[in-house]
Amino acid sequence: MSLSTDLDQLARQRMRRARAAGALLAVLVGASLFMLLRERPQPSAGSATSSPSSSAPGAPATPTPESGYVPPARWTTLPEARDRIGRDYPVGWPHTPQGAAAAASAMFASVWDLDVTRATGAVDVYFAVGDRAASRRDAAASTAWLREQLALPRDGAPPPGATVAVQPIGVQWRVVDADNVYVSVAMRADMIAGTAAPLETLTVASTGHLRWQTGVRGGDWVALRTPAARMPRPAFAEPGTAAFNHARWRAIRPGG
C-alpha cells in the first residue's frame, strides 16, 4: 500500500465547498453513513473489484419511489480497539477479518492529518517496521498536499480550528490467509482551514494489506506496502445507491 497512490486518486477530484455552519464530523470508526462528493471518482478501465470473503449475496434492494434510496445489501460491525496509544491511535484488534478492517479504518483515519507529526506518528504505530521509512515520506507528502488544498502553508503548526476528519463509510476485504487480509475502505475526508472557514470534502476508496503479527502489542494487525496492482481497488460508491451494492461494499453498523 502506498499513500501516494491515494493522493493521485484524490487529486483527480474537484473540491466541494459546503458553506454551512457547524463543527466538523468527529472521526468515528463504525459511525453512520454520509454523502458522496458531487463529482464521483469513476473506476478506471483496469480497476478490479474484490468480493469480500464469506459474503453471501444480499437480498435484492429496491429503491423507494420517493427518494431512490437503495438499502445496503451487506452490513458489518467493526470491533472496538482494546487499547490506545496516546490520544490519537486506537490499537489492539481481534484476529479476524473484521478486526483487520477496523485496524485499516483507524490507520487511514490517522495518517491523513494536517499535522505532519501526527501523520508520521500514525505510520510508526500502524505500519510494519520495514515499511515505515517510505511510508513516513508518503505521510509527509500527504500532509503537505492536504494543506495546499486548503491554501495553508506547507510547514508549521496548523492554524486554530484547522482539521481533517476521515470517516469510513464502507469496507470490504479479501482474506489471503488467516494472517493476511486485503482491506478496502470507502471514506470521506472533511477538511476545514480554520475557525469559520468553509468545509471542503473529498471522497476516496483505498486498499491496504494488513498482516497479523504476534510480536506487536501482544498480537495486532500492521499495514504493509504491498503494490496496488496485487490488491483489489474497488471504486468509491455512495451508501444508499445501487453502485454501493454492486461494488460489494459492506455498510458499517454502529456499535462495534
GIWOFEN-V681801 format. One record per residue. N is the residue number from 1. SS is DSSP state (H for helix, E for strand, L for the rest). OMEGA is omega as a letter, one per 40 degrees, with the letter a starting at -180 (* if undefined). D_CENTER is the distance of its C-alpha to the mean C-alpha in whole Angstrom. Layout:
# GIWOFEN-V681801
n:N ss:SS omega:OMEGA d_center:D_CENTER
n:N ss:SS omega:OMEGA d_center:D_CENTER
This chain:
# GIWOFEN-V681801
n:1 ss:L omega:i d_center:13
n:2 ss:L omega:i d_center:13
n:3 ss:H omega:a d_center:11
n:4 ss:H omega:i d_center:14
n:5 ss:H omega:i d_center:13
n:6 ss:H omega:i d_center:10
n:7 ss:H omega:i d_center:13
n:8 ss:H omega:i d_center:15
n:9 ss:H omega:i d_center:13
n:10 ss:H omega:a d_center:12
n:11 ss:H omega:i d_center:16
n:12 ss:L omega:i d_center:17
n:13 ss:L omega:i d_center:16
n:14 ss:L omega:i d_center:18
n:15 ss:L omega:i d_center:18
n:16 ss:E omega:i d_center:19
n:17 ss:E omega:i d_center:21
n:18 ss:E omega:a d_center:21
n:19 ss:L omega:a d_center:24
n:20 ss:L omega:i d_center:24
n:21 ss:L omega:i d_center:25
n:22 ss:L omega:a d_center:23
n:23 ss:L omega:i d_center:20
n:24 ss:L omega:i d_center:17
n:25 ss:L omega:i d_center:15
n:26 ss:L omega:i d_center:14
n:27 ss:L omega:a d_center:11
n:28 ss:L omega:i d_center:11
n:29 ss:L omega:a d_center:9
n:30 ss:L omega:i d_center:11
n:31 ss:L omega:a d_center:12
n:32 ss:L omega:a d_center:14
n:33 ss:L omega:i d_center:13
n:34 ss:L omega:a d_center:13
n:35 ss:L omega:i d_center:15
n:36 ss:L omega:i d_center:14
n:37 ss:L omega:i d_center:15
n:38 ss:L omega:i d_center:19
n:39 ss:L omega:a d_center:18
n:40 ss:L omega:i d_center:16
n:41 ss:L omega:i d_center:15
n:42 ss:L omega:i d_center:17
n:43 ss:L omega:i d_center:17
n:44 ss:L omega:a d_center:19
n:45 ss:L omega:a d_center:23
n:46 ss:L omega:a d_center:22
n:47 ss:L omega:a d_center:18
n:48 ss:L omega:i d_center:18
n:49 ss:L omega:a d_center:16
n:50 ss:L omega:i d_center:16
n:51 ss:L omega:a d_center:18
n:52 ss:L omega:i d_center:16
n:53 ss:L omega:i d_center:19
n:54 ss:L omega:a d_center:22
n:55 ss:L omega:i d_center:20
n:56 ss:L omega:i d_center:24
n:57 ss:L omega:a d_center:24
n:58 ss:L omega:i d_center:24
n:59 ss:L omega:i d_center:26
n:60 ss:L omega:a d_center:27
n:61 ss:L omega:a d_center:25
n:62 ss:L omega:i d_center:28
n:63 ss:L omega:i d_center:27
n:64 ss:L omega:a d_center:29
n:65 ss:L omega:a d_center:32
n:66 ss:L omega:a d_center:31
n:67 ss:L omega:a d_center:27
n:68 ss:L omega:i d_center:26
n:69 ss:L omega:i d_center:23
n:70 ss:L omega:a d_center:22
n:71 ss:L omega:i d_center:21
n:72 ss:L omega:a d_center:18
n:73 ss:L omega:a d_center:20
n:74 ss:L omega:i d_center:18
n:75 ss:E omega:i d_center:17
n:76 ss:E omega:i d_center:15
n:77 ss:L omega:i d_center:16
n:78 ss:L omega:a d_center:13
n:79 ss:L omega:i d_center:16
n:80 ss:L omega:i d_center:16
n:81 ss:L omega:i d_center:16
n:82 ss:L omega:a d_center:20
n:83 ss:E omega:i d_center:20
n:84 ss:E omega:i d_center:19
n:85 ss:E omega:a d_center:19
n:86 ss:L omega:i d_center:21
n:87 ss:L omega:a d_center:19
n:88 ss:L omega:a d_center:16
n:89 ss:E omega:i d_center:14
n:90 ss:E omega:a d_center:15
n:91 ss:E omega:i d_center:16
n:92 ss:L omega:a d_center:18
n:93 ss:L omega:i d_center:16
n:94 ss:L omega:i d_center:19
n:95 ss:L omega:a d_center:20
n:96 ss:L omega:i d_center:18
n:97 ss:H omega:i d_center:16
n:98 ss:H omega:i d_center:14
n:99 ss:H omega:i d_center:15
n:100 ss:H omega:i d_center:13
n:101 ss:H omega:i d_center:10
n:102 ss:H omega:i d_center:10
n:103 ss:H omega:i d_center:10
n:104 ss:H omega:i d_center:7
n:105 ss:H omega:i d_center:5
n:106 ss:H omega:i d_center:8
n:107 ss:H omega:a d_center:8
n:108 ss:H omega:a d_center:5
n:109 ss:H omega:a d_center:6
n:110 ss:H omega:a d_center:9
n:111 ss:H omega:i d_center:10
n:112 ss:L omega:a d_center:9
n:113 ss:L omega:i d_center:12
n:114 ss:L omega:i d_center:16
n:115 ss:L omega:a d_center:18
n:116 ss:H omega:i d_center:18
n:117 ss:H omega:i d_center:19
n:118 ss:H omega:a d_center:16
n:119 ss:H omega:i d_center:14
n:120 ss:H omega:i d_center:16
n:121 ss:H omega:i d_center:17
n:122 ss:H omega:i d_center:14
n:123 ss:H omega:a d_center:14
n:124 ss:H omega:i d_center:18
n:125 ss:H omega:a d_center:16
n:126 ss:H omega:a d_center:13
n:127 ss:E omega:i d_center:15
n:128 ss:L omega:a d_center:18
n:129 ss:H omega:a d_center:21
n:130 ss:H omega:a d_center:22
n:131 ss:H omega:a d_center:19
n:132 ss:H omega:a d_center:19
n:133 ss:H omega:i d_center:21
n:134 ss:H omega:a d_center:19
n:135 ss:H omega:i d_center:16
n:136 ss:H omega:i d_center:17
n:137 ss:H omega:i d_center:19
n:138 ss:H omega:a d_center:16
n:139 ss:H omega:i d_center:14
n:140 ss:H omega:i d_center:17
n:141 ss:H omega:i d_center:17
n:142 ss:H omega:i d_center:14
n:143 ss:H omega:i d_center:15
n:144 ss:H omega:a d_center:18
n:145 ss:H omega:i d_center:17
n:146 ss:H omega:i d_center:15
n:147 ss:H omega:i d_center:18
n:148 ss:H omega:i d_center:20
n:149 ss:H omega:a d_center:19
n:150 ss:L omega:a d_center:20
n:151 ss:L omega:i d_center:23
n:152 ss:L omega:i d_center:23
n:153 ss:L omega:a d_center:25
n:154 ss:L omega:a d_center:23
n:155 ss:L omega:i d_center:24
n:156 ss:L omega:a d_center:25
n:157 ss:L omega:i d_center:24
n:158 ss:L omega:i d_center:22
n:159 ss:L omega:i d_center:24
n:160 ss:L omega:i d_center:25
n:161 ss:L omega:i d_center:22
n:162 ss:L omega:a d_center:20
n:163 ss:E omega:i d_center:16
n:164 ss:E omega:i d_center:12
n:165 ss:E omega:a d_center:10
n:166 ss:E omega:a d_center:7
n:167 ss:E omega:i d_center:7
n:168 ss:E omega:i d_center:5
n:169 ss:E omega:i d_center:8
n:170 ss:E omega:i d_center:9
n:171 ss:E omega:i d_center:9
n:172 ss:E omega:a d_center:11
n:173 ss:E omega:i d_center:13
n:174 ss:E omega:a d_center:16
n:175 ss:E omega:i d_center:18
n:176 ss:E omega:i d_center:20
n:177 ss:E omega:a d_center:22
n:178 ss:L omega:a d_center:22
n:179 ss:L omega:a d_center:21
n:180 ss:E omega:a d_center:18
n:181 ss:E omega:i d_center:15
n:182 ss:E omega:a d_center:13
n:183 ss:E omega:i d_center:10
n:184 ss:E omega:a d_center:8
n:185 ss:E omega:i d_center:5
n:186 ss:E omega:a d_center:6
n:187 ss:E omega:i d_center:5
n:188 ss:E omega:i d_center:7
n:189 ss:E omega:i d_center:9
n:190 ss:E omega:a d_center:12
n:191 ss:E omega:i d_center:14
n:192 ss:E omega:a d_center:18
n:193 ss:L omega:a d_center:21
n:194 ss:L omega:a d_center:23
n:195 ss:L omega:i d_center:25
n:196 ss:L omega:i d_center:26
n:197 ss:L omega:i d_center:24
n:198 ss:L omega:i d_center:22
n:199 ss:E omega:i d_center:19
n:200 ss:E omega:a d_center:17
n:201 ss:E omega:i d_center:14
n:202 ss:E omega:i d_center:11
n:203 ss:E omega:a d_center:9
n:204 ss:E omega:i d_center:7
n:205 ss:E omega:a d_center:7
n:206 ss:E omega:a d_center:6
n:207 ss:E omega:i d_center:8
n:208 ss:E omega:i d_center:9
n:209 ss:E omega:i d_center:13
n:210 ss:E omega:i d_center:13
n:211 ss:E omega:i d_center:17
n:212 ss:E omega:i d_center:19
n:213 ss:E omega:a d_center:21
n:214 ss:L omega:a d_center:24
n:215 ss:L omega:a d_center:25
n:216 ss:L omega:i d_center:22
n:217 ss:L omega:a d_center:22
n:218 ss:L omega:a d_center:25
n:219 ss:L omega:a d_center:22
n:220 ss:E omega:i d_center:19
n:221 ss:E omega:i d_center:16
n:222 ss:E omega:a d_center:15
n:223 ss:E omega:i d_center:13
n:224 ss:E omega:i d_center:15
n:225 ss:L omega:i d_center:16
n:226 ss:L omega:i d_center:17
n:227 ss:L omega:a d_center:18
n:228 ss:H omega:a d_center:15
n:229 ss:H omega:a d_center:18
n:230 ss:H omega:a d_center:19
n:231 ss:L omega:i d_center:15
n:232 ss:L omega:i d_center:14
n:233 ss:L omega:a d_center:13
n:234 ss:L omega:i d_center:13
n:235 ss:L omega:i d_center:13
n:236 ss:L omega:i d_center:11
n:237 ss:L omega:a d_center:13
n:238 ss:L omega:i d_center:14
n:239 ss:L omega:a d_center:15
n:240 ss:L omega:i d_center:18
n:241 ss:L omega:i d_center:19
n:242 ss:H omega:a d_center:21
n:243 ss:H omega:i d_center:18
n:244 ss:H omega:i d_center:15
n:245 ss:H omega:a d_center:18
n:246 ss:H omega:i d_center:19
n:247 ss:L omega:i d_center:16
n:248 ss:L omega:i d_center:16
n:249 ss:L omega:i d_center:13
n:250 ss:E omega:i d_center:13
n:251 ss:E omega:a d_center:13
n:252 ss:E omega:a d_center:12
n:253 ss:L omega:i d_center:16
n:254 ss:L omega:i d_center:16
n:255 ss:L omega:i d_center:18
n:256 ss:L omega:* d_center:17
